[in-house]
Amino acid sequence: MPTVRPIDTSEFPEVGYFAEALKRQRELQEINQVHVAEATGVKANYISGIEHGGVNVTITMMSRIAAALGVPLWQLLLPPDIRQLLYESDVLDIK
């Protein structure tokens, strides 16, 4: 099995924000990667790869994942500090 090399998110930090928010939201909803994978039509290792920064995820897949989690995509693309502030202000559904 090839070694997964994390994607450099310095140029596009939203990829990292998405990966972190996906994992956090999935864990808050107490659902596993298999559930998200089945809901989006991919394998669980693909979801794992996204969460660990080893997969270059498309906007289409981001949209499918957001729908599977029941949250708007834009909420998964926010920087963690902004996401937390908005969550504490009851603006967001996700943490």
C-alpha positions in Angstrom: 0.0 0.0 0.0 1.5 3.4 -1.0 2.3 5.9 1.8 -0.2 8.7 2.1 1.6 12.0 1.9 -0.5 14.9 3.4 -1.5 17.6 1.0 0.2 20.9 1.6 -2.7 23.2 2.8 -0.6 26.3 3.0 -1.8 27.6 -0.3 -5.4 26.4 0.1 -6.1 26.2 3.8 -9.8 25.5 3.2 -8.9 21.9 2.4 -7.5 21.5 5.9 -10.5 23.3 7.4 -12.8 20.9 5.6 -10.9 17.8 6.7 -10.9 18.9 10.3 -14.6 20.0 10.3 -15.6 16.7 8.6 -14.0 14.6 11.3 -15.3 16.8 14.1 -18.8 16.9 12.8 -18.8 13.1 12.1 -17.6 12.4 15.7 -20.2 14.8 17.2 -22.9 13.0 15.3 -21.4 9.7 16.5 -21.2 8.3 12.9 -18.3 6.4 11.5 -16.4 6.8 8.3 -18.2 3.8 6.8 -21.6 5.6 7.2 -20.3 8.8 5.5 -18.7 6.7 2.7 -21.9 4.7 2.1 -24.0 7.9 2.0 -21.6 9.5 -0.5 -20.9 6.4 -2.7 -17.2 6.1 -1.9 -15.1 3.7 0.2 -14.3 4.4 3.9 -10.6 4.7 3.2 -11.4 7.7 0.9 -13.1 9.5 3.8 -10.2 8.6 6.0 -7.8 10.0 3.4 -9.7 13.3 3.3 -9.7 13.5 7.1 -5.9 12.9 7.2 -5.1 15.3 4.4 -4.0 12.6 1.9 -6.8 13.1 -0.7 -7.4 16.1 -2.9 -11.1 16.3 -2.5 -13.3 17.9 -5.2 -16.0 20.4 -4.5 -18.6 17.8 -5.7 -17.4 15.4 -3.0 -17.4 18.1 -0.4 -21.0 18.9 -1.3 -21.9 15.2 -1.0 -20.2 14.9 2.3 -21.9 18.0 3.7 -25.3 16.7 2.6 -24.5 13.3 4.2 -23.7 15.2 7.5 -26.8 17.4 7.1 -24.9 20.7 7.2 -24.3 23.4 4.6 -21.0 23.1 2.9 -19.9 26.6 3.7 -19.9 25.7 7.4 -17.3 23.0 6.8 -15.0 25.4 5.0 -14.7 28.0 7.8 -11.4 28.4 9.7 -11.7 26.5 13.1 -11.6 29.7 15.2 -14.4 31.4 13.2 -16.4 28.2 13.2 -16.1 28.0 17.0 -17.1 31.7 17.5 -20.2 31.3 15.3 -21.1 28.1 17.0 -20.9 29.7 20.5 -23.1 32.6 19.1 -25.7 30.0 18.0 -25.2 31.0 14.4 -23.9 27.5 13.3 -25.2 24.0 13.8 -21.7 22.6 13.8 -18.9 22.9 16.2 
